Amino acid sequence: MTPREIEQMVFELEEVRIVIRASVNAELGDYEYSRKAAGSASITEWLQQRIYPIIEGYDVVVTDGTGAIPHGRTKMETLRSSYGG
């Protein structure tokens, strides 16, 4: 999958925005989850379990609903609610 495809899949499933800093043509792993991560999981835990294994060492940034970069200890539920949805 390309970075853009992963970013879109993550947004649709997890309801959070990520930006993968990689070439638009980079071929990365697949985001093969069908259920969103638990709201009690921290952003760091989520990144370590679901994102880092498929992005092959590229950098990734998570943004909240205001465009700010939240602290890694922020819970996924809190992050999702920042988007106003």
Biopython code that builds the backbone (N, CA, C, O; Angstrom):
import numpy as np
from Bio.PDB.StructureBuilder import StructureBuilder

atoms = [
    (1, "MET", "N", (0.832, -1.182, 0.000)),
    (1, "MET", "CA", (0.000, 0.000, 0.000)),
    (1, "MET", "C", (0.879, 1.249, 0.000)),
    (1, "MET", "O", (1.991, 1.228, 0.528)),
    (2, "THR", "N", (0.396, 2.305, -0.575)),
    (2, "THR", "CA", (1.116, 3.568, -0.562)),
    (2, "THR", "C", (0.835, 4.291, 0.756)),
    (2, "THR", "O", (-0.142, 3.976, 1.436)),
    (3, "PRO", "N", (1.679, 5.256, 1.120)),
    (3, "PRO", "CA", (1.417, 6.016, 2.342)),
    (3, "PRO", "C", (0.020, 6.643, 2.354)),
    (3, "PRO", "O", (-0.664, 6.624, 3.377)),
    (4, "ARG", "N", (-0.391, 7.189, 1.232)),
    (4, "ARG", "CA", (-1.712, 7.838, 1.161)),
    (4, "ARG", "C", (-2.829, 6.828, 1.409)),
    (4, "ARG", "O", (-3.802, 7.142, 2.094)),
    (5, "GLU", "N", (-2.701, 5.633, 0.866)),
    (5, "GLU", "CA", (-3.723, 4.598, 1.076)),
    (5, "GLU", "C", (-3.808, 4.206, 2.548)),
    (5, "GLU", "O", (-4.901, 4.029, 3.085)),
    (6, "ILE", "N", (-2.655, 4.072, 3.197)),
    (6, "ILE", "CA", (-2.653, 3.734, 4.619)),
    (6, "ILE", "C", (-3.269, 4.874, 5.430)),
    (6, "ILE", "O", (-4.084, 4.634, 6.321)),
    (7, "GLU", "N", (-2.881, 6.107, 5.123)),
    (7, "GLU", "CA", (-3.437, 7.258, 5.840)),
    (7, "GLU", "C", (-4.957, 7.286, 5.728)),
    (7, "GLU", "O", (-5.646, 7.547, 6.714)),
    (8, "GLN", "N", (-5.478, 7.022, 4.546)),
    (8, "GLN", "CA", (-6.924, 7.028, 4.323)),
    (8, "GLN", "C", (-7.609, 5.880, 5.075)),
    (8, "GLN", "O", (-8.651, 6.079, 5.699)),
    (9, "MET", "N", (-7.025, 4.689, 5.016)),
    (9, "MET", "CA", (-7.610, 3.549, 5.725)),
    (9, "MET", "C", (-7.624, 3.793, 7.228)),
    (9, "MET", "O", (-8.607, 3.478, 7.898)),
    (10, "VAL", "N", (-6.547, 4.348, 7.757)),
    (10, "VAL", "CA", (-6.476, 4.648, 9.184)),
    (10, "VAL", "C", (-7.556, 5.662, 9.547)),
    (10, "VAL", "O", (-8.234, 5.507, 10.563)),
    (11, "PHE", "N", (-7.721, 6.691, 8.732)),
    (11, "PHE", "CA", (-8.733, 7.701, 9.035)),
    (11, "PHE", "C", (-10.136, 7.097, 9.020)),
    (11, "PHE", "O", (-10.949, 7.398, 9.893)),
    (12, "GLU", "N", (-10.419, 6.263, 8.048)),
    (12, "GLU", "CA", (-11.744, 5.659, 7.942)),
    (12, "GLU", "C", (-12.038, 4.696, 9.091)),
    (12, "GLU", "O", (-13.153, 4.683, 9.612)),
    (13, "LEU", "N", (-11.062, 3.897, 9.489)),
    (13, "LEU", "CA", (-11.282, 2.913, 10.546)),
    (13, "LEU", "C", (-11.077, 3.494, 11.940)),
    (13, "LEU", "O", (-11.940, 3.357, 12.807)),
    (14, "GLU", "N", (-9.953, 4.131, 12.153)),
    (14, "GLU", "CA", (-9.566, 4.588, 13.490)),
    (14, "GLU", "C", (-10.129, 5.958, 13.839)),
    (14, "GLU", "O", (-10.165, 6.334, 15.011)),
    (15, "GLU", "N", (-10.567, 6.707, 12.834)),
    (15, "GLU", "CA", (-11.117, 8.045, 13.009)),
    (15, "GLU", "C", (-10.080, 9.027, 13.543)),
    (15, "GLU", "O", (-10.404, 9.938, 14.305)),
    (16, "VAL", "N", (-8.823, 8.829, 13.131)),
    (16, "VAL", "CA", (-7.738, 9.751, 13.468)),
    (16, "VAL", "C", (-6.881, 9.975, 12.225)),
    (16, "VAL", "O", (-6.820, 9.130, 11.332)),
    (17, "ARG", "N", (-6.231, 11.113, 12.188)),
    (17, "ARG", "CA", (-5.414, 11.485, 11.039)),
    (17, "ARG", "C", (-3.945, 11.233, 11.338)),
    (17, "ARG", "O", (-3.425, 11.650, 12.372)),
    (18, "ILE", "N", (-3.285, 10.541, 10.411)),
    (18, "ILE", "CA", (-1.835, 10.382, 10.486)),
    (18, "ILE", "C", (-1.232, 10.882, 9.180)),
    (18, "ILE", "O", (-1.893, 10.919, 8.143)),
    (19, "VAL", "N", (0.026, 11.261, 9.256)),
    (19, "VAL", "CA", (0.782, 11.644, 8.069)),
    (19, "VAL", "C", (2.062, 10.821, 8.084)),
    (19, "VAL", "O", (2.866, 10.915, 9.011)),
    (20, "ILE", "N", (2.237, 10.014, 7.042)),
    (20, "ILE", "CA", (3.441, 9.192, 6.919)),
    (20, "ILE", "C", (4.423, 9.956, 6.049)),
    (20, "ILE", "O", (4.097, 10.336, 4.924)),
    (21, "ARG", "N", (5.609, 10.180, 6.560)),
    (21, "ARG", "CA", (6.625, 10.933, 5.823)),
    (21, "ARG", "C", (7.449, 9.966, 4.982)),
    (21, "ARG", "O", (8.497, 9.475, 5.401)),
    (22, "ALA", "N", (6.938, 9.713, 3.785)),
    (22, "ALA", "CA", (7.576, 8.789, 2.849)),
    (22, "ALA", "C", (7.235, 9.250, 1.444)),
    (22, "ALA", "O", (6.301, 10.028, 1.252)),
    (23, "SER", "N", (7.979, 8.780, 0.474)),
    (23, "SER", "CA", (7.697, 9.073, -0.927)),
    (23, "SER", "C", (6.277, 8.625, -1.259)),
    (23, "SER", "O", (5.818, 7.596, -0.763)),
    (24, "VAL", "N", (5.585, 9.384, -2.087)),
    (24, "VAL", "CA", (4.204, 9.027, -2.445)),
    (24, "VAL", "C", (4.126, 7.671, -3.119)),
    (24, "VAL", "O", (3.075, 7.029, -3.092)),
    (25, "ASN", "N", (5.216, 7.222, -3.725)),
    (25, "ASN", "CA", (5.231, 5.933, -4.419)),
    (25, "ASN", "C", (5.773, 4.789, -3.571)),
    (25, "ASN", "O", (5.867, 3.659, -4.051)),
    (26, "ALA", "N", (6.132, 5.064, -2.319)),
    (26, "ALA", "CA", (6.674, 4.015, -1.451)),
    (26, "ALA", "C", (5.642, 2.903, -1.280)),
    (26, "ALA", "O", (4.448, 3.170, -1.146)),
    (27, "GLU", "N", (6.101, 1.684, -1.287)),
    (27, "GLU", "CA", (5.223, 0.535, -1.054)),
    (27, "GLU", "C", (5.444, 0.053, 0.369)),
    (27, "GLU", "O", (6.517, -0.441, 0.715)),
    (28, "LEU", "N", (4.425, 0.202, 1.176)),
    (28, "LEU", "CA", (4.492, -0.173, 2.582)),
    (28, "LEU", "C", (3.618, -1.396, 2.827)),
    (28, "LEU", "O", (3.022, -1.936, 1.895)),
    (29, "GLY", "N", (3.543, -1.830, 4.079)),
    (29, "GLY", "CA", (2.696, -2.973, 4.421)),
    (29, "GLY", "C", (1.216, -2.640, 4.316)),
    (29, "GLY", "O", (0.842, -1.526, 3.950)),
    (30, "ASP", "N", (0.389, -3.610, 4.640)),
    (30, "ASP", "CA", (-1.064, -3.430, 4.587)),
    (30, "ASP", "C", (-1.614, -3.147, 5.978)),
    (30, "ASP", "O", (-1.151, -3.713, 6.969)),
    (31, "TYR", "N", (-2.602, -2.270, 6.041)),
    (31, "TYR", "CA", (-3.315, -2.019, 7.294)),
    (31, "TYR", "C", (-4.508, -2.959, 7.291)),
    (31, "TYR", "O", (-5.557, -2.642, 6.730)),
    (32, "GLU", "N", (-4.346, -4.113, 7.917)),
    (32, "GLU", "CA", (-5.305, -5.208, 7.789)),
    (32, "GLU", "C", (-6.241, -5.350, 8.979)),
    (32, "GLU", "O", (-6.642, -6.465, 9.313)),
    (33, "TYR", "N", (-6.592, -4.265, 9.616)),
    (33, "TYR", "CA", (-7.468, -4.338, 10.777)),
    (33, "TYR", "C", (-8.908, -4.062, 10.356)),
    (33, "TYR", "O", (-9.158, -3.271, 9.447)),
    (34, "SER", "N", (-9.851, -4.721, 11.024)),
    (34, "SER", "CA", (-11.261, -4.503, 10.717)),
    (34, "SER", "C", (-11.986, -3.824, 11.877)),
    (34, "SER", "O", (-13.119, -3.368, 11.727)),
    (35, "ARG", "N", (-11.323, -3.760, 13.040)),
    (35, "ARG", "CA", (-11.899, -3.086, 14.197)),
    (35, "ARG", "C", (-10.931, -2.030, 14.682)),
    (35, "ARG", "O", (-9.717, -2.234, 14.686)),
    (36, "LYS", "N", (-11.485, -0.889, 15.094)),
    (36, "LYS", "CA", (-10.592, 0.165, 15.572)),
    (36, "LYS", "C", (-9.993, -0.197, 16.914)),
    (36, "LYS", "O", (-10.540, -1.008, 17.662)),
    (37, "ALA", "N", (-8.875, 0.410, 17.201)),
    (37, "ALA", "CA", (-8.157, 0.158, 18.443)),
    (37, "ALA", "C", (-9.000, 0.604, 19.635)),
    (37, "ALA", "O", (-9.837, 1.499, 19.513)),
    (38, "ALA", "N", (-8.776, -0.020, 20.772)),
    (38, "ALA", "CA", (-9.501, 0.320, 21.995)),
    (38, "ALA", "C", (-9.282, 1.781, 22.354)),
    (38, "ALA", "O", (-8.180, 2.309, 22.209)),
    (39, "GLY", "N", (-10.330, 2.421, 22.819)),
    (39, "GLY", "CA", (-10.234, 3.818, 23.220)),
    (39, "GLY", "C", (-9.288, 4.038, 24.378)),
    (39, "GLY", "O", (-8.774, 5.142, 24.559)),
    (40, "SER", "N", (-9.050, 3.001, 25.167)),
    (40, "SER", "CA", (-8.159, 3.115, 26.330)),
    (40, "SER", "C", (-6.684, 2.982, 25.968)),
    (40, "SER", "O", (-5.817, 3.214, 26.810)),
    (41, "ALA", "N", (-6.394, 2.610, 24.724)),
    (41, "ALA", "CA", (-4.999, 2.486, 24.280)),
    (41, "ALA", "C", (-4.406, 3.886, 24.102)),
    (41, "ALA", "O", (-5.086, 4.809, 23.656)),
    (42, "SER", "N", (-3.135, 4.024, 24.458)),
    (42, "SER", "CA", (-2.470, 5.309, 24.232)),
    (42, "SER", "C", (-2.048, 5.394, 22.761)),
    (42, "SER", "O", (-1.961, 4.383, 22.064)),
    (43, "ILE", "N", (-1.793, 6.603, 22.315)),
    (43, "ILE", "CA", (-1.322, 6.790, 20.946)),
    (43, "ILE", "C", (-0.031, 6.012, 20.730)),
    (43, "ILE", "O", (0.136, 5.371, 19.692)),
    (44, "THR", "N", (0.885, 6.058, 21.697)),
    (44, "THR", "CA", (2.152, 5.340, 21.573)),
    (44, "THR", "C", (1.929, 3.843, 21.426)),
    (44, "THR", "O", (2.539, 3.208, 20.566)),
    (45, "GLU", "N", (1.063, 3.274, 22.254)),
    (45, "GLU", "CA", (0.767, 1.836, 22.161)),
    (45, "GLU", "C", (0.206, 1.497, 20.788)),
    (45, "GLU", "O", (0.621, 0.518, 20.166)),
    (46, "TRP", "N", (-0.731, 2.302, 20.319)),
    (46, "TRP", "CA", (-1.360, 2.085, 19.012)),
    (46, "TRP", "C", (-0.332, 2.151, 17.887)),
    (46, "TRP", "O", (-0.327, 1.306, 16.991)),
    (47, "LEU", "N", (0.533, 3.154, 17.938)),
    (47, "LEU", "CA", (1.574, 3.275, 16.913)),
    (47, "LEU", "C", (2.490, 2.056, 16.925)),
    (47, "LEU", "O", (2.807, 1.501, 15.872)),
    (48, "GLN", "N", (2.911, 1.643, 18.110)),
    (48, "GLN", "CA", (3.824, 0.508, 18.217)),
    (48, "GLN", "C", (3.195, -0.792, 17.738)),
    (48, "GLN", "O", (3.872, -1.615, 17.121)),
    (49, "GLN", "N", (1.928, -0.983, 18.010)),
    (49, "GLN", "CA", (1.263, -2.236, 17.667)),
    (49, "GLN", "C", (0.764, -2.281, 16.228)),
    (49, "GLN", "O", (0.804, -3.337, 15.597)),
    (50, "ARG", "N", (0.296, -1.157, 15.703)),
    (50, "ARG", "CA", (-0.380, -1.194, 14.410)),
    (50, "ARG", "C", (0.313, -0.441, 13.271)),
    (50, "ARG", "O", (0.235, -0.856, 12.115)),
    (51, "ILE", "N", (0.976, 0.641, 13.587)),
    (51, "ILE", "CA", (1.515, 1.495, 12.522)),
    (51, "ILE", "C", (2.987, 1.221, 12.235)),
    (51, "ILE", "O", (3.350, 0.965, 11.087)),
    (52, "TYR", "N", (3.836, 1.270, 13.248)),
    (52, "TYR", "CA", (5.269, 1.074, 13.018)),
    (52, "TYR", "C", (5.601, -0.217, 12.266)),
    (52, "TYR", "O", (6.475, -0.203, 11.399)),
    (53, "PRO", "N", (4.934, -1.328, 12.570)),
    (53, "PRO", "CA", (5.288, -2.564, 11.853)),
    (53, "PRO", "C", (5.055, -2.516, 10.335)),
    (53, "PRO", "O", (5.652, -3.298, 9.597)),
    (54, "ILE", "N", (4.198, -1.610, 9.869)),
    (54, "ILE", "CA", (3.913, -1.589, 8.425)),
    (54, "ILE", "C", (4.556, -0.425, 7.674)),
    (54, "ILE", "O", (4.513, -0.396, 6.445)),
    (55, "ILE", "N", (5.154, 0.539, 8.389)),
    (55, "ILE", "CA", (5.697, 1.701, 7.675)),
    (55, "ILE", "C", (7.195, 1.629, 7.438)),
    (55, "ILE", "O", (7.787, 2.569, 6.909)),
    (56, "GLU", "N", (7.805, 0.529, 7.822)),
    (56, "GLU", "CA", (9.191, 0.237, 7.442)),
    (56, "GLU", "C", (10.199, 1.325, 7.789)),
    (56, "GLU", "O", (11.053, 1.663, 6.969)),
    (57, "GLY", "N", (10.110, 1.873, 8.990)),
    (57, "GLY", "CA", (11.096, 2.838, 9.442)),
    (57, "GLY", "C", (10.851, 4.282, 9.039)),
    (57, "GLY", "O", (11.608, 5.165, 9.441)),
    (58, "TYR", "N", (9.823, 4.542, 8.264)),
    (58, "TYR", "CA", (9.491, 5.930, 7.933)),
    (58, "TYR", "C", (8.908, 6.629, 9.158)),
    (58, "TYR", "O", (8.414, 5.978, 10.078)),
    (59, "ASP", "N", (8.970, 7.950, 9.162)),
    (59, "ASP", "CA", (8.388, 8.733, 10.246)),
    (59, "ASP", "C", (6.881, 8.853, 10.034)),
    (59, "ASP", "O", (6.387, 8.830, 8.906)),
    (60, "VAL", "N", (6.172, 8.980, 11.145)),
    (60, "VAL", "CA", (4.730, 9.188, 11.095)),
    (60, "VAL", "C", (4.362, 10.217, 12.155)),
    (60, "VAL", "O", (4.948, 10.250, 13.237)),
    (61, "VAL", "N", (3.389, 11.050, 11.832)),
    (61, "VAL", "CA", (2.898, 12.063, 12.755)),
    (61, "VAL", "C", (1.400, 11.847, 12.927)),
    (61, "VAL", "O", (0.675, 11.633, 11.956)),
    (62, "VAL", "N", (0.946, 11.907, 14.174)),
    (62, "VAL", "CA", (-0.473, 11.833, 14.492)),
    (62, "VAL", "C", (-0.914, 13.247, 14.818)),
    (62, "VAL", "O", (-0.235, 13.953, 15.563)),
    (63, "THR", "N", (-2.050, 13.669, 14.264)),
    (63, "THR", "CA", (-2.570, 15.000, 14.577)),
    (63, "THR", "C", (-3.961, 14.881, 15.176)),
    (63, "THR", "O", (-4.723, 13.972, 14.849)),
    (64, "ASP", "N", (-4.278, 15.825, 16.065)),
    (64, "ASP", "CA", (-5.623, 15.835, 16.637)),
    (64, "ASP", "C", (-6.530, 16.703, 15.767)),
    (64, "ASP", "O", (-6.119, 17.160, 14.700)),
    (65, "GLY", "N", (-7.739, 16.925, 16.215)),
    (65, "GLY", "CA", (-8.721, 17.658, 15.427)),
    (65, "GLY", "C", (-8.377, 19.108, 15.169)),
    (65, "GLY", "O", (-8.947, 19.728, 14.271)),
    (66, "THR", "N", (-7.442, 19.667, 15.949)),
    (66, "THR", "CA", (-7.027, 21.053, 15.744)),
    (66, "THR", "C", (-5.769, 21.145, 14.888)),
    (66, "THR", "O", (-5.327, 22.238, 14.535)),
    (67, "GLY", "N", (-5.193, 19.983, 14.555)),
    (67, "GLY", "CA", (-3.955, 19.958, 13.781)),
    (67, "GLY", "C", (-2.716, 19.873, 14.645)),
    (67, "GLY", "O", (-1.604, 19.786, 14.124)),
    (68, "ALA", "N", (-2.890, 19.897, 15.971)),
    (68, "ALA", "CA", (-1.762, 19.792, 16.895)),
    (68, "ALA", "C", (-1.313, 18.336, 17.006)),
    (68, "ALA", "O", (-2.067, 17.414, 16.695)),
    (69, "ILE", "N", (-0.084, 18.151, 17.451)),
    (69, "ILE", "CA", (0.456, 16.815, 17.668)),
    (69, "ILE", "C", (0.280, 16.481, 19.148)),
    (69, "ILE", "O", (0.948, 17.075, 19.995)),
    (70, "PRO", "N", (-0.610, 15.541, 19.472)),
    (70, "PRO", "CA", (-0.870, 15.217, 20.875)),
    (70, "PRO", "C", (0.252, 14.397, 21.498)),
    (70, "PRO", "O", (1.046, 13.770, 20.797)),
    (71, "HIS", "N", (0.304, 14.412, 22.817)),
    (71, "HIS", "CA", (1.290, 13.643, 23.570)),
    (71, "HIS", "C", (1.024, 12.160, 23.366)),
    (71, "HIS", "O", (-0.128, 11.756, 23.213)),
    (72, "GLY", "N", (2.060, 11.355, 23.361)),
    (72, "GLY", "CA", (1.943, 9.916, 23.141)),
    (72, "GLY", "C", (1.111, 9.185, 24.175)),
    (72, "GLY", "O", (0.591, 8.104, 23.898)),
    (73, "ARG", "N", (0.976, 9.759, 25.368)),
    (73, "ARG", "CA", (0.165, 9.119, 26.410)),
    (73, "ARG", "C", (-1.321, 9.412, 26.252)),
    (73, "ARG", "O", (-2.142, 8.857, 26.983)),
    (74, "THR", "N", (-1.673, 10.272, 25.312)),
    (74, "THR", "CA", (-3.082, 10.582, 25.062)),
    (74, "THR", "C", (-3.817, 9.313, 24.652)),
    (74, "THR", "O", (-3.329, 8.543, 23.825)),
    (75, "LYS", "N", (-4.969, 9.105, 25.224)),
    (75, "LYS", "CA", (-5.770, 7.924, 24.907)),
    (75, "LYS", "C", (-6.445, 8.103, 23.541)),
    (75, "LYS", "O", (-6.788, 9.216, 23.142)),
    (76, "MET", "N", (-6.623, 7.003, 22.850)),
    (76, "MET", "CA", (-7.252, 7.041, 21.525)),
    (76, "MET", "C", (-8.652, 7.641, 21.585)),
    (76, "MET", "O", (-9.057, 8.357, 20.669)),
    (77, "GLU", "N", (-9.390, 7.361, 22.645)),
    (77, "GLU", "CA", (-10.736, 7.919, 22.804)),
    (77, "GLU", "C", (-10.694, 9.444, 22.841)),
    (77, "GLU", "O", (-11.511, 10.111, 22.207)),
    (78, "THR", "N", (-9.736, 9.987, 23.588)),
    (78, "THR", "CA", (-9.567, 11.439, 23.673)),
    (78, "THR", "C", (-9.177, 12.019, 22.333)),
    (78, "THR", "O", (-9.689, 13.062, 21.927)),
    (79, "LEU", "N", (-8.265, 11.342, 21.641)),
    (79, "LEU", "CA", (-7.841, 11.792, 20.321)),
    (79, "LEU", "C", (-9.029, 11.814, 19.356)),
    (79, "LEU", "O", (-9.247, 12.802, 18.654)),
    (80, "ARG", "N", (-9.786, 10.734, 19.325)),
    (80, "ARG", "CA", (-10.946, 10.672, 18.423)),
    (80, "ARG", "C", (-11.947, 11.785, 18.714)),
    (80, "ARG", "O", (-12.494, 12.391, 17.792)),
    (81, "SER", "N", (-12.184, 12.052, 19.984)),
    (81, "SER", "CA", (-13.179, 13.078, 20.342)),
    (81, "SER", "C", (-12.709, 14.485, 19.944)),
    (81, "SER", "O", (-13.534, 15.391, 19.820)),
    (82, "SER", "N", (-11.408, 14.681, 19.745)),
    (82, "SER", "CA", (-10.904, 16.000, 19.360)),
    (82, "SER", "C", (-11.327, 16.401, 17.948)),
    (82, "SER", "O", (-11.245, 17.573, 17.581)),
    (83, "TYR", "N", (-11.777, 15.431, 17.163)),
    (83, "TYR", "CA", (-12.226, 15.717, 15.798)),
    (83, "TYR", "C", (-13.673, 16.199, 15.759)),
    (83, "TYR", "O", (-14.187, 16.538, 14.694)),
    (84, "GLY", "N", (-14.321, 16.228, 16.900)),
    (84, "GLY", "CA", (-15.690, 16.744, 16.965)),
    (84, "GLY", "C", (-16.743, 15.732, 16.534)),
    (84, "GLY", "O", (-17.898, 16.097, 16.316)),
    (85, "GLY", "N", (-16.356, 14.460, 16.409)),
    (85, "GLY", "CA", (-17.304, 13.467, 15.939)),
    (85, "GLY", "C", (-17.716, 12.511, 16.919)),
    (85, "GLY", "O", (-18.519, 11.627, 16.619)),
]
sb = StructureBuilder()
sb.init_structure("model")
sb.init_model(0)
sb.init_chain("A")
sb.init_seg("    ")
for serial, (resi, resn, name, xyz) in enumerate(atoms, 1):
    if name == "N":
        sb.init_residue(resn, " ", resi, " ")
    sb.init_atom(name, np.array(xyz, "f"), 0.0, 1.0, " ", f" {name:<3s}", serial, name[0])
structure = sb.get_structure()
